[in-house]
Amino acid sequence: MTEEKTAYHHGDLRAALLAAAESVLAETGVEGFSLRRVAREVGVSHSAPAHHFGDTQGLLAAMATAGFRRFLAAMQARQAACASDDPEALLTASGLGYLDFTLAAPALFKLMFGSDRVDTCDPDLEKASAAAFDHLARDIARLRGVSPYDDQDAMADVMASWSMVHGFASLLLSGRMHRVQAMTQVEREAFFRKVFARVTH
């Protein structure tokens, strides 16, 4: 057996490659990202990432897929910690989870929502991103009493909510919201609630 096979079980190596890929992405951005660099980070042959993901685009799609799953989990975690079952409070909690993920994994956030190197037709990625969107749609359905998939006004609420929180998150990442960035986390979250209330009311 090769050193590579004895060092990792199949699933362990895939997870290790994904973790290393995220670190490389954070350091180099999509422009400098390569399979060879990821393999070197893990200490395996340059063919190991290709065996699991095919090519660079395949690895980027797998990263984005994992990112959307973590993104959804962050929104769900905020809702689980919410002290209220009020629909508006739960929607706002999702928005805070959106910000939690964005600030914790900025490079991954940019890959998921802003890179043309990601194959958005990848089946796993489509499923993961659709699950995140469905989460927001259910939040709006709970708030408005009608499914956004059946009602154009409710879908407009989905798009308004998504646009607002995504814009807020993107502006934070770009360093354009100086007053907000100077706030403590508690202050920033209180401020976000005020901003987001303009959408939900």
N, C-alpha and C positions, 0 to 999 in steps of 0.2 A: 504494500500500500504506500502511496505517496505521503509525504509529510502533510500536504494539504488535506488529504482525506482523513488522516488520523487526528488532525488538529480540530476538525469541525465535523459535527453531524450535518446532514444536508440542510435542515432547517436553520441550524445555528449559523452556518456560513451565509445563507441568504440574509438573515437578520443582521449579521455583522457587516455585510456589504452595504445594506441599506443605511445602517447607522454611520458607517464611514462615508458613504455618498453624501449624506446630509451635512457632515462636517466639511467635506470638500466643497460642497455647494456654498456653504456659508463663507468659506474662505476665498473662493475663486469666482463665485457667481456662475451663471450658466455658460458664459463665454469661455471660461477657462476650465470647464468641467470635462473630465475624461475618464474612461474605464480604467486605463492604466494607472492613473493617480489613485483611484479608489482601491484597486488591487494592491498597490504599494502600501496604502494606509493599513490594510488588513494583514498584509504579509503573505499574500498568495500570488500565484501566477497570474499574468495578465489575461489569461483565458478564463479564469474563474468567473468574473462578472458576466462575460459573454455567455457562459454555460447557463447561468441562471436567468439572464435578462435579454439575451440576444445581442443587443447593441446599446449604444449610449441612449438613444431615444427610448428603448425599452426600459432601461434603468430609470430614466427620468419619469416615465409614465408610472412605474412602480412606486417611486418616491411620492409623486403627486397623489396616487391612490392611497398610500399610507397616510399622507397628509390630510386628505379629506376625511378619513376615518378618525384621526385624532382631532380634527376640527369639529366634527360632529360630537365626539365624546366631550370636548371642552364645553360646548353649548349645553349638552345634556347634564354635565356635572354642575354647571351653574344653576340650571333649573332644579336639579335634585336638592341643591343647598338653599333654594329659595324658601323663605318662610311663609309665603303666600301661595295660594292656588288661583289667585286672580289672573285672568288671561293677560292683562296688560303687564303685570309684574313678571309673568313667565316669559313673555316676549322680550321684555327688557333684559331679563336674565340671559336669554339666548344671545342678545347683543353683547353683553359683558363677556360671555364665553367666546364670542367672535374676537373680541379685543384680547382676551387672555391668550388665545392661540396665536394671533398675529404678532404680539409682542414677544412671545416665547420662541417662535420659529419664523422670524422675518424672511429668511432666504427661502424657506419652504412655501410661505405665503405668496411670495413673488412668483415662484415657479408655478404654483397652482393656478394663479389668476392672471399672470402677465407674460408667460413665456410662449413663444411660437414654436419652441423645440419639443413641446409636449404633444404627443399624439392624443388629442382629445377624443378620438374614436376608439381608443383602447377599451375593450368591454369592461374590464375591472374598474378602470378610471371612470367610465360613464356611470357604472352602478354606484360607486362611492360618492361621486359628485351629486348624482340624482338623490341619494339618500339625505345628503346635507340640505339640498333644496327642499325636499319633501318635509324635512323638519320645520323649516320656516313656513312652508305652506300650511302645515298643521297648526302652527302657532297662530297664524292669521285666521284660520278656520275657527279656532277656539275663541278668538277675539271677536270676529264678525258674525259667527253663527252660520257661515256658509263656506263651502269649499272654494278656494281660489280657482280650482280646475273647472268649476261650474259657473263661476261668476266673475265677470271682467273687472268689476270694481274691487272685489277682494284680491284679484291678481294684481291690480294696480297698487294695492296696499303692500303686497309682497315685494313688488319692485321698489316701491318707495322706501320700505324698511331696509331692504338689502342695500340699496344705493346709499342710504344715509350711513349705516354702520360701516359699510365697506369704504366709503369716502373718509369717514372719521379715522378708521384704522390706517388707511393709506397715507393720509396727511400726517398722522403721528409718525409713521415710519420714515417719511421723507423729511422730517424735521421742520415742517411748516407751521406747526401749531405750538408756538413758543410758550404762550401763556398756559396751555394745557400741559405741556411737557414739564413745566416748572412746578406743577402741582404734585402733591403726594398721591399715592394710589387711591387712598380713600377720597381725597378731594376730586381726583380725576373721574372716579366712578360716579360720584354725586353729580358732577357736571355733565357727564354723559347721560345720566338719567334725565336731566333737564332738557338736553338737546333731543334725545330720543322721544321724549313726551310730545314734541311738536309733530311727530309722525303718527303716534298712536291715538292722539286726541282728535 
